[in-house]
């Protein structure tokens, strides 16, 4: 289900060049549409995280799926108006409904995994996200390349090359199928599936997964670690969404690749980004479980500083004039995007999925996820807003340095988490 959410999200980045050509939007305009989406998503995480702890993760996910299906169809059918405000409004509503996905899914799985298993689940969480990206990355170039479907006895449906609206009309059907499946198949905790007392929740092991909105709000907002993780996750969002959402425009505008020609280089790079993200998510989760006994901060801190090193090298290559149109430029630009995807998605899974389950347990993981994940999208909005401003003056040379600053701040935040955890451990011992 959550992978299908991403098919209805990452279709936008492939639609960007066609939208810009048809309506005259520039790179900053398209970045600002994603800023609006990110702000709606982040704020929706806070609200929908609270609601998920009250009504259950299953039903909040289904509600979000229905909303994003409708928004994508509206985007595909009614966007002929072509104003920036129209696209921004649809993106805002879609972002709100998309924000139902993460709190609902993390809440359900908090009840199915113990603390020393949650990092590994966070890797699975990353796989789901990347499967959605892989589907979007693979399907979108074929849709943009044009296709024909023949219906026996009815006729043939022809779609011309470059028809970006179809990117919003096909993925919602996948989400609809998954929503039906989730409604009938998913159990919110082991007891509902006939496995009572199998998983011990170290925070609240009483029966059930739902609590009042007031209790969730008071408990999570007062937690001593929640805001450190949230600040670190803002850095993850700033780098992750800047590299993800601007990648296609970078290929088109800076490396001068024709996106309507089904470029093999772009498909390889985007799917390599997906593949290494899966490896990084799973690896970081297993290491945090098995090596660090459920501690997330040491692993995340190392990943943030490694990420900052990778992007700094990319910035130096850009300033040296090596990342430019041509085989070498495409190779280097793609390589640095792949390495950035490896590091940023590793922090994405353990900070955004494992840590909220550790903090909230099965009863309050929804709102814990909402608080932490909301900052990912506030960081995304800030990063893309700043990029839009800096792009007008410095062009693509501003892209990498901006991401470096956020990566370093993420590492510093996780250092603060480690210090706080040590203090709490000393107090508990006393």
Steps between C-alpha positions, in 0.01 A plus 500: 500500500772744597698426184191591298484834685840578353381425148249782551773730631810452288304527177525877548875520439464336158211730413705811581677548164174458304315738731778755463493476121121525474437775755832683513591396854868526587701284739429732794122481431507119502709499816244727667215261413693233690554752784121532531460122491767458767345755737159334465653157551697606806203668668277208405745262668442672835122485474468159336759349735277594792192363325674172413564432870130552560337311209779259407768492233297290257213744460713813481699337217183414309366855542826642368498262204152608396599866526818469295316299232249782457771770501707324234199455276410868542860594419480296180158612383450856620852642471422640156448834679878517519552760772766460766236562769287211368786254511605627841150451645471144369851422628407640842194275534691199369779561752247501784355162401842350430597584858262228623731226373812502717334541844250226420755251373758561775228475766379163372849356488600634843255242636656218294871552583707524819765767552795291380306411182377847406817614327472201268137586436613857424704347219185330371328839531773640274447218250130587476582863428756410238264252333262789449784709360613213279149463361479874431852514352434204270143578398531877447748496206280251312191711561683813383629312196143436383314169473202328345253261666277283285172383650356202313172584339512865613797673339846638568587773750795711384701719738742743335859542625551764769148473645593574863136496617494122464755485782217601735230277352663154507666463847177567699356170375785311670429684826129417472573127472728513804242692705248221447759239595599684820137543604446123505845358583684719751489438877617786718668281766588131548207442739252579219664224295481248785854547639451641850802585719751426224648853482589688819473879470752651741300823533140378542426130462129519581250367245409723205677765297277806536516785749338840541626801307573691823713221652700458180560870458616558858727195511677543166544879517672463838733220395864608552627364165218575257614848396863400447390225264259741331775757436728230359222375276453850360853464365412164347199650326697797371756279326271212403232706331736749343698217338188299410268770371757709316686207341291485182520878450878475557527238225292712264627852571863451600601175328272571198341152482180466295251352747246407229745263328487234776864570594669183622751696710225664706315172554822332614592783738153531652468127555854477641394770747209276593718189530767652724230664712363153573847369588569799724164480677529129572867522598454795735202334666675167558815671633297712744318186622783249517815705558362794700222300678216724381686833519435713191702817567860368451414346163307806384776742605759312297270494199430875514870589504574249222222659296649847556837371371344350185309817411806717569690295242212554256517876558874502431446303178233748392726801568782328310276479193489119488122464538379631165321368186676193364584145611735602783256756641209257488711231668622730780161665553334160517767351728467775758120475493526125558741543793282773649198270472691225683582717801186712527258209471691308766433780749147532366404150610658477845421858610156518341371147565699325776543797736126589514412140586761506778358825636125438466457123511195339348255751652670829414732423207261675262540844655871444569538430128287804417717735706833368371390453139335842484842656545629301204260694281553832671869446426409408143292816458778718641764337281299528179393856578863602554603312188236685296639832624864405448438336163393831347842645587746210500332229289567134573831579671296589812342154523778298664629760752147550633460125559839481676388748765192294581696172512745645754216633716345151506822350633521764772140433604569128539807582708266693731268196515791281610593747774141519623465121503815466711370754751166320522680168554707650785187642664325165470798325663497744792 
